[in-house]
């Protein structure tokens, strides 16, 4: 399962050693830190959405929903490198 692989990857001390990131030849330690920080921000955003749209304990705030903070790599970009 993908979720198990992601949890395993983020628990690993070095992301680049994990199978999910083996083809990411431009992934540096700074990029790993950004990726982990993005994960934390995304988790917080999901909690905000849950509180706003499911529990209705906060008013809905749509500002910043499209913010990524990381460079997006598409599957076709990876396939082109192979």
PyMOL commands that set and color helices and strands:
alter all, ss='L'
color gray80, all
select helices_A, chain A and resi 2-11+15-17+19-21+29-54+75-81
alter helices_A, ss='H'
color red, helices_A
deselect
rebuild
show_as cartoon
